[in-house]
Amino acid sequence: MQKTTFTLSEAADLLRCHKETLRRAILDGTLQAARLGRGYRISRIDLQRFWTERGGGELFDRFEPATDAEEASKKADSTARKKGKKDAGPHQLTLPLS
């Protein structure tokens, strides 16, 4: 499964830097992070942006394998098509009254 958020420690390990370096970047606004309790969570996108702005290359593979949920969804869709079932959709469309 593809990881989408990282703790400060995980991000520091990934970038091979000290946690305090990332903490300072968060405090001065160069790295976006969400405060969760006493710690921070950094999104995958923000970590990649921070890394490339500092001259780093691709931090993550662009084409990673699909997550388990995506695989299950694709499998369910193909099974439904084999059985001739239609996709479930809205049964009634309602329009707002003017």
Secondary structure, DSSP 4 states (H G I P E B T S, - for coil): ----EEEHHHHHHHHTS-HHHHHHHHHTTSS--EEETTEEEEEHHHHHHHHHHTT---SS-SSPPPPHHHHHHHHHHHHHHHTTPPPP--S-------
